[in-house]
Structure formats: structure tokens, C-alpha cells
């Protein structure tokens, strides 16, 4: 039963990832694109966690943690660049 639920959840998260890619490419403004990129890395984290649950491997959880860290730093840097025009002062 858990296998079916994880497969359905992975399918839904993959669909959300594709829709975020559409918003990233089609976004009307730069903040919309940054938000879509932020949501894409969150969805990729969810996809890795679900895949780690289905494979019963701890390696995928560590990869999800690394993606979360890199995504946070990337979002902060892009937002700072958007607000000030310069990342390092």
C-alpha cells in the first residue's frame, strides 16, 4: 500500500515540477521566475525524499539536505541581486 502512495505522490510532485518549469520559462516578471525557481528546488527535495522512502536508502535524504542548503543560498543571492543590483557589497 505504501508503494502505491509513494508512486502517486511522486507523480504529483513531478507534475508540479513541470508546471514550475513552465512558470520559470513563461513568467511575466523576474520575481515570478525567482519564485518558480525556489518552488522547483522545494519540489525536487520532495521528490528525492519520496524516492528515498521507496528505495529505503538514507543517501537520498542527504542529497535532499544538500539541495535545500544550496537552494536557500541561491534564493537569497538572487533576491539580493534583484533588490540592490549587486550581490557582494
C-alpha positions in Angstrom: 0.0 0.0 0.0 2.8 2.4 0.8 4.4 1.7 -2.6 1.3 2.9 -4.4 1.0 6.0 -2.3 4.6 7.0 -2.9 4.3 6.4 -6.6 1.2 8.6 -6.8 2.9 11.3 -4.7 6.0 11.1 -6.9 3.7 11.5 -10.0 2.0 14.6 -8.4 5.3 16.2 -7.4 6.7 15.6 -10.9 3.7 17.3 -12.4 4.2 20.2 -10.0 7.8 20.4 -11.1 6.9 20.5 -14.8 4.3 23.3 -14.1 7.0 25.2 -12.2 9.3 24.9 -15.2 6.6 26.4 -17.3 6.3 29.3 -14.9 10.1 29.7 -14.9 10.2 29.9 -18.7 7.0 31.9 -19.2 7.0 34.1 -16.1 5.9 37.7 -16.8 8.5 39.2 -14.4 11.8 38.4 -12.7 10.3 37.9 -9.2 7.9 35.4 -10.6 10.8 33.5 -12.1 12.8 33.6 -8.9 9.7 32.3 -7.0 9.3 29.5 -9.6 12.9 28.5 -9.2 12.5 28.5 -5.4 9.5 26.2 -5.7 11.3 24.0 -8.2 14.1 23.2 -5.7 11.5 22.5 -3.0 9.7 20.1 -5.3 13.0 18.4 -6.2 13.6 18.0 -2.4 10.2 16.4 -2.0 10.9 14.1 -5.0 14.2 13.0 -3.5 12.6 12.3 -0.1 9.8 10.3 -1.7 12.3 8.3 -3.8 14.4 7.7 -0.7 11.4 6.3 1.1 10.5 4.0 -1.8 14.1 2.7 -2.0 14.8 2.7 1.8 18.1 4.5 1.3 19.5 7.2 3.5 21.6 8.6 0.7 18.7 10.4 -0.9 17.9 12.2 2.3 21.4 13.6 2.5 21.2 14.7 -1.1 17.9 16.5 -0.3 19.5 18.3 2.6 22.3 19.5 0.3 19.8 20.7 -2.3 17.9 22.6 0.4 21.1 24.3 1.5 22.2 25.3 -2.0 18.6 26.4 -2.9 18.4 28.6 0.1 21.7 30.3 -0.6 20.8 30.7 -4.3 17.4 32.2 -3.5 19.0 34.7 -1.1 21.6 35.7 -3.6 19.1 36.2 -6.4 16.8 38.2 -4.2 19.7 40.4 -3.1 20.7 40.9 -6.7 17.2 41.8 -7.6 16.8 44.4 -4.8 20.3 46.0 -4.9 21.8 45.1 -8.2 24.9 43.7 -6.5 25.4 40.5 -4.5 28.6 41.4 -2.7 28.9 44.9 -1.3 
